[in-house]
């Protein structure tokens, strides 16, 4: 009892001792973080490399350098060429944190950044559908960030990792049953608690607030289907970071799902324009998505020739971007080309499209739809 009380009395002092109070550290960190989210990677790298040199025993500089690679990956998820460098940088952070924890097992900074590095490494592996290794990273990260939070419960940055685990651990097994047998060995998640923790991090965290907000945007769009909430989050992020293509793409997606068609068309047309100007992140992946949604919007307006032009451009881009298998964009675009040809009474061309879709991988019932329309022409 006495030992436990002594530890509790020590925790606030330990927590306060671990976070640097250097004005230079704070200024460079914040400038670099802002630059990352506006995709100004060279500027961010300059700030974070200076941090790593000036504070070599602090994990922040190395971790933030890894975040540059994380966002380079996010703006073009089809490109896996930067995966190894990102994992290498996260492993470097973990190694440094392990050495710090050998000297002081209560080093909250080392615990925070080690948990963060494991968590982000796991998120990349989940994005690549490497579910077992992703789940194992999550399992390892959770007790580490929980220890950090026990030492520094006033630190809202730590809630990012805890909130992501709580949400994913409750949600991913429902969506991807292949993970369920593995998750029985892990602590249970709590979706509601995870959202609340992420909301707190979004409001109060010093370094992780933007990442927490972005994660809330993703979960509201992809899992909760709360599109109005997702749109508000995307708009708030894009106002702060007007060169971030991912935030703008989410705005367009939400506007489309919410049937705000004029606004969605304007958003995707702006993305196409920026792609033509060569803005960072405004490359083939963003262009393909925009062409697809513009095709859907023109199809709804019965502007069939315009819709065909957009869908064929989506298909053309997919032939370069789809490295492993046909993407949902390619499959859906080809299916809708057939549907438009049916509406235009160009049956021979429609049949050719349906036959193409039938030999592609199945995407959200695409093969069944192609078979049905091959037997009976699509009509409104």
N, C-alpha and C positions, 0 to 999 in steps of 0.2 A: 504493500500500500504506500509506504514511504517512498519507494523507488518510483512508483507510478506518479505520485504527486510531484516529486522532483523533476521528472521528465516533462510533466505538463507545465511546470513553472519555467522550464528552459525553452520550451517550444517557441514562444513569441520572440525571444532573443535570437534563437537560431534562424527563425524565418526572416527577421529583419536583416540579419547579417549577410544573407546570401544574395540579395538583390542589390546591384550596384547603384549607388547614388550619384554617379558621375554625370554631370550635365552633358559632356561629350557623348557618353554612351547613350543617353536618352535621346539626344538630338539626332545622332546618326541612325539609331534604331528606327525612330519615327520617320525620318526622311526616306530611309531605305524601304520601309514597309509601304509607305504611300507610293513610292516608285514601282514596287512590285505589282500592286493592284492596278496601277495605270499602265502596266506592261512596259515600263521604262527600265528594262533589265540591265542595261549597261550602267545607268545611274545607280540602281540598287546594288549592283555588284561592287561598284566603287565604295559605297558606304559600308557594306558588310565586310568587304576585305579589310578595310581600315579598322573595323571593329575587331576582326579576328587577329590582326597584327597588334593592335594596342592592348587588347585584353585576351591574350592567348590561352589563359586558363579558364575563360568563361565560354560556355557552349553557344552563346547567342549568335556570334558571328558565323560560325560554321553551320548552325541550324538554319539561319536566314539565307545563307548561300544555297542551301538545299531547297528552300522555298522558291527561289528563283527557278530552279529546275522543275519544281512541282507545277508552277504556273506555265512554264514553257510546254510541259506535257499537256496540261489541261486545255490550252487553246488549240491543240491538234491531237486529240486522243488516238487517232488512227496511227500516228507516228510513234513507234516504240523505241526509236533510236536513242532517246535520252533516258530510258528507264534505268540502265546500268549505272549511269553517272549519278542519278538521283539516289538510288539505293546505296551506292558507294558513299555519298555525302551523309546519308542518314546513319550508316554504319560508323562513319568517322565520329559523328556526334555521340553515338552510343558508347564507343570506345573511350572518348574523353570523359563522358559522364561516369563510366565505370571506374576510371582512375580517381576521379573526385570523390566518389562514394566509398572507395577503399580508405581514403583519408578521413572522411566524415560521412557516416551513413545517414545523417540527418540533413545533408546538403540539399535544400529544397530546390535550388536552381538545377542541380544535376538530376534530381528526380523528375522535375518538370520537363526538362529538355530530353531526357532519355525516354520518358513516357511519350512525349510528342513525336520523337523520331520513330519509335516503334509504331505509334498510331498512324503516322503518315505513310510509313512503309507498308503497313497493312492496308491502308486505303488504296494505294496503287495496286497492290496485289489483288484486292477485291475488284477494282476496275478492270483488271486483266483476267477476271474470273478464276484466279488461283485461290479458291475459297479456303482450302485447308491451311495454307501458309498465312493467308490474311487473318483467319480466325485465331491462329496461334499468336500472331503479333498482337492482336487485340487482347488475348488472354494475358500475355506478358505485360502489356502496357497498363492494364487496369489497376492492379495492386500498386504499381509504382506511382501513378498519379493520385491514387487514393491516399498513399502515404504522404505525398506532397501536400495534399489538401488538409490532412490531419495536422500537419505542421503549420500550414499557413492558410487557415480557412477563410481569411479575408481576401485571398488572392483569387480574383474572378477569372484570371487567365487559365487556371488549372481546370476550371469547369468545362472548358472546350473538350478536352480529352474524355472526361468522365461522362459528359453529356452525349458525345458521339457514341461511346461504348454502350451506354444505356439504351440509346435509340436503336442502334444497329443490332444489338444483341436480342432485342425484342422483335425487330422488324425483318431482318434478313432471313431467318429460318422460315418465316411465313411465306416470303416471296421466292426463296430458293431452297426447296426441301432437301437438296443434296447436302446442305450444311447441318441439318437437324441432328444427325447422329453424333456429330462432333460437338455441338453446342451443349449436349447434356453434361459435359465435363466442365463447362464454364459457368461463372456466376450468371444468374438470371438478369436479363435486362428489364428496364421499365421505361416504356415509350414516353409516357406522360412526364415522368421525372426527367428524362433526357431532354425533352423539349424545354422544360422549365429551366434546366441548367444552361442550355444553349442560349436561351433568351437572356438570362442573367449575364452570361459572358458577352453577349452582343451589346448589352447596355453598359457594362462596367469594366470589362477587361482592358488592360493597358495595351497589350500587344496582339491579343487574339480576337478582338472585337469584330474586325472585318471578316475574318475567317468564320467566326461563329455565325455572323449574319448570312454569309454566303451558304453555309451549311443549312441554315434554316430555310433559305430560298430553295435549295435543292430538295429537301425533304418535303416541303409543302407542295412543290410541283410534282415530284416523282412518286411520292408515297402517299401523302395525305390527300392529294388532289384538291388542295385548297388554293385554287388558282388566283383568286383575288388577293389573298395574303402574299402569295409568291410574287405577283405583279408589283405590289407595293414595295416589297423588299428589293426586287430587281431595279425598280425605278429609283429608289433611294441610293442604291449602290452606284448606279450609272450616273446619277447626278454628281456624286463625289468623284467618280473615276470615268470620265466621258470618253476615254480611249479604250475601255475594257470591252472587247467584243463579246465575251461570255455573258456579261450582264445585259448587253443589248440583245443578244440572241434570246435570252430568257424573257425579256420584255416582249419580243415578237411572238414567241411561243404562247405566252400567257394571253396576249391579246387575241391570238387566233382561237384558242380554246374557249375564251370568253365571248367569242363572236363579235369582237370589236374589229371588224374586218378592215375598215378604212385605216384605222391606226396600225393594224398588223401589216397591211400592205405598205404603208409609209415607212414602218420600221425596217422591213426586209428590203425595200428599195434603197433605203439609206445604207444598209449593210452592203448591198451590191455595189453601190457607188464607192463606198470606202474600200471595198475589195479592189475595184479598178484603180484606186489611188495608191494601193499598196501599203495601207496601214498595218502595223504589227498585229498579227492574229486575224487580220482580214484576208485570209488566204482561201485555198480551195475548199476546205471543210466548211467555213462560214458561208462561202458562196454557194456550195451545193445545197445546204439547208435552206438558204434564202430562195434559191430557184425552186425548190420543192414546195415551200409554203406559198410562194407566188403562183405556182401552178395550181395548187388547191384553191386559192382565192379566185383566180381567173376562171377556173372550172365552175365554181359556184355562181359566178357572174354570167356564165354561159358564153364567155369569151374564149371559145374552144381553141382557136388558132394560137392565141397568146398562151393559153395553158399548155398546149403541145410544145411550144417553143421552150417554155420553162422546164417542163418535164424531160425533154430531150437533152437539155443542158445539164440537168441533174444526173441523168443517166451517163452522159459523157464524162462528167467529173468523177462519178462513182467508179468508172472503169480504171481510173488512175488511183483513186483513194482506197478502194476495197482490196486489201492485200491478202486477206485470208479467205474470206467468203463474201458473198453478195450482202451488201448492207440493206437495212430496212428501207433506206432512201431509194436505192436502185430498184428493189422489188416493187415497192409501192408506186414509184413513178411509172414503171413499165405496165403495171396493172391498170393504172389510170389512163395511160395512153390508149390501151385497148378499150376502156370504157368510153373515152371520148370518140374514138373511131366508130363505136357502135351508135353513139348519139348522132354522129354525122352520116350514118347509114353507109359507112365504108367497112362493110362486114369482113371482107377478105383481110384487110389490114388489122382489124380487131382480133380475128382468129389467130393471126401470126403472133400478136402480142401475148394472148392468153397461152399459147403453146410455149412461148419463151418463159413465162412466169411459172408454168407447171414444172419445168426442169430446174428452176432455181430452188434454193432452200425455202422451206415454209416459214413465212413471217406473218404472224397474227392472222392465220387462216387464208393466206394469199392463194395457196394451191386450190383449196376448195372453191374460193371465189372464181378463180380462173376456169375451173372445170364447169362451174355453174353457168358462167357467161359464155363458155364455148358451146354449151347445149342450148342456151336461150340468151339472146342478146341483152346486154345491159340497157335498162331504160330508167328514166326518172319517174 
